[in-house]
Amino acid sequence: MTDLVTPVPTGKPTFAGLPRCEDIASLDAHIAIIGVPYGIPASMEASRAPSSEAPDAIRAESLRFGKYFDHHDIDLGGPILAGRDIRVVDCGDVSMRPGDNAANSATTTEAIRAIRAAGAVPFILGGDHSIPIPVMRAYDDIGTMCVVQFDAHLDYRDEVNGVKEGLSSSIRRASELDYVGDIVQIGLRGLGSARDQDVQDAMDRRNIFITAAEMYKNGLDEVTKRLPQADNYYITFDMDVMDPSIAPGVNSPAFGGIDYWQATGLLWAVARRGRIVGLDMVEIAPRVDTRGLTSMLAARLMLNLLGAMTRSGQLG
């Protein structure tokens, strides 16, 4: 099982400076951080993988929060882990072979299965938005789960350039999994890869659309009422859902995104409704970021969700 994952090398930061796991075969944790740098590219341009550097960038920026883990967090009303014995470890990155997309996808699924089999909740550092496709395949024993997508874009294309598992198809592929129930798509706005038929297909499936405009018009309290009730929630968080004023380093920025408190409030609302079974943070492009702001925001939102899971009794 050790060949599934490459641990964080000595001398490089783990997420928030937390303990590193050297072998997921012996994983003992409530939360397992794992990087998935590469997905399946839909074009030669995408094959250059601008988001492949994001796992390391998020880890580096998260260090500013890790040294304060036992301090009072104003946003959470106490320490992040609320003084509880909750184990969070960094498992490193999924091991991948250059050019072997199918095998890399299968390895990703196996690694997430191994984490879940150990009783840990995976928090995935992407990578682009093709990453959730092999990740969600590792949940075929879940019964049912609701997918909550934070994203400016629909990601409902059946294929792009003949590629059916690229970043524009992640939610279409999720909709085809028989254990995926409701799909909530939050922060939609502007132009993307979706055609009219893609939007109609998502509507025909009764996906729940919560646009960024609705968020600003109706407010957080009204929008959270539209979140469906479920036992299990998987969250896929494309950082371009955030406004580019606070998240400039993304692959496809779009004006009019949601803000920090809207994103945090929605994450907290999902954690109050049911069990979080997984989270991925994707689509960060560190080379076009400003002062690491986008990676820092991703780390902060992950900690906000971790705090909410702690306080809702899901951990420890």
Steps between C-alpha positions, in 0.01 A plus 500: 500500500798733544531540124161675489630811674827691518537649851586868544881507477699591810575871487180591317197628693202284577156660509499743794815331631295198606651150532593317181378150431778284358274212394123510457494126575550602863290817488345597832318832467164672488599720205754406231640775279607368160619673186385402152706727274398360161171413335421420138569789258251580225751693286872551448474829690339322796774236493736765638292473819522849657325366810746216557703728728198582718534223762847625597385864487202435729725315744748788506235766559322290763802524730392848612190341657654181636714670763182644655300177523460528876420874494151651511356532148255790486315354200444165674455628855790296638799290387459336159474150649312624809753334730400151387728209419458510123775361280569672170793373293649575161536189283696668221401471133355219292784332309468549125680393184558748217253462215310205646172680567285189542737343751538828690124530524472144633776564754315809622186293557697230684673755724172663601349156565795417727452821697129436541559138598721628783206704628637841398328776302705602193575870447642517148736768371465527120587527216236609251132416508542165331637375835157429660411244232734222624460622859123457504530151353646396835162555668311211340430354846348820640132424441412847378670837519418855400763680292542868584692681228641849556583632155450785256445241227261211444761238400230293327653437158480139386834532322755757387726408208383142547615498866217403733684533832645847475438801722187609311329163555544432873142563609353322195705192598391538863136507391544158339608330825202310638586592859502875432164648597443874501754727334516863614692742277592820687643827368420450130551806284636635171625306201656156502520185293131409547262501203124544528448123492742448788303745713175331400640157584597618848157656547328182378691308765367753753839626604463798731648822356599774745649779292736763636238762411243320715748491785541876492131571440345269762777469758667209670214403731251461214744314277590245766134401517540356150766250608341152493498270799732200467689257720829544312649799319797514266625855433689588185634855523625671184675815622370702206168509688664774709517856379834568326560793734579247776589197284694629200709188444255270321488351153174667394421816701148640471372831632229507766608202709399422854691638799673347802200512733260360240733206430565442869131528591405244237772257608380530859138450390588177316691371807196567718272306265686171479827313490780634281659201326753685289624835371712601205650844433585545132586739216761716675776628270787604730713661228236769438411547865567817701699453823365146526158646579294231323689210655476670840124539457464133404686397815287730715174363356619143562567589863159667529335178381719296734389721789136460402531122478657497845223710650222298338629181664626334183858466630655388825 
